[in-house]
Amino acid sequence: MKTALTIAGSDSSGGAGIQADIKTMITNGVYAMSAVTALTAQNTTGVTGIMDVTGDFLKQQLDAVFTDIYPDAVKIGMVSQSELIEAIAEKLKEYKAKNIVVDPVMVATSGAKLISDEAIDTLKEKLLPMADVITPNIPEGEVLSDRKIESPDDMVTAAKAIFEKYGCAVLLKGGHAMNDANDLLYTEEGPQWFYGKKIDNPNTHGTGCTLSSAIASNLAKGMSMKDAVEKGKEYISLALGAMLNLGAGSGPMNHGFAVTTDWEVTK
């Protein structure tokens, strides 16, 4: 079985973060491992508390994983502190990690900034150049490309700028800001659009985490970047289409919609 590692924060309600990543990886057929960057107290209505781990402890977690069950792919989610970003970059370089997918969680879809300018600078300098693919949303794409994105043509221009700056593939997600489900992959072969059907489901908590984890899972299994993205988009569309409805706010998707078994719990 192929393996994948998620480096991200914990979501106590299970819809995003490492919980969403692990569910996604399992459903996509790889063995999931995790290194926790932060504990959060959150649910579908918001975040009420965050407790970051130390850089040394994050390094210990990464040592434990890489020296025993080497991951075939690595997904990196929200990391809010420069110290933690530097720890991740150091260990990924030390262990020659492969198939690195970075979801550069910097700006919420609402436009609210989620990490400090210092941490964004560290992310740009240390981690993004190591990635095989990064998956920014529109606000994050604007930060990384230093330009406004207001149209599909703007997406192409911005994705090209990010690709040339960091030397990695870029999946720029249309999403809510563009009012569509169309994403743009930019690689050395140029731009390629992935068109998606807009699903009328308000429960979209954890979509970014889920898509990046699905892509990492597919890369771990040996898919090309194009196929990994295409299959990842198919997975998230089906997870949203399952129309799970939990919680009082923007709820989670049904990550395990495809899990079936003949085994039953008996009393």
Number of C-alpha atoms within 10 A of each C-alpha: 8 17 21 29 31 29 25 25 26 26 22 17 17 21 29 29 30 32 22 28 36 25 20 29 27 18 18 23 16 24 19 22 20 22 23 20 30 23 17 18 14 18 21 21 12 10 12 9 9 14 12 16 15 15 17 12 15 23 18 14 15 21 16 13 16 17 10 8 13 17 22 23 26 29 27 31 26 22 26 22 21 20 15 24 24 19 19 23 19 15 17 19 12 11 13 9 18 18 23 26 28 27 26 23 22 27 19 13 14 9 12 10 14 14 16 13 12 12 19 22 12 19 23 17 15 18 22 23 17 22 23 21 28 27 26 25 25 25 22 22 27 20 16 21 19 12 15 14 21 12 12 15 10 14 27 20 16 25 28 20 19 24 23 16 14 20 17 21 25 28 26 24 24 23 18 13 17 17 9 15 18 18 24 21 27 27 21 11 8 12 18 14 15 17 14 16 9 14 13 9 15 14 21 19 21 20 20 23 27 29 24 31 34 31 32 37 34 28 26 26 19 15 15 12 19 16 14 21 24 20 18 22 23 14 22 21 19 16 22 21 16 16 19 17 15 14 13 9 15 19 24 26 30 22 25 16 16 13 9 7 6 4 6 6 4 4 3
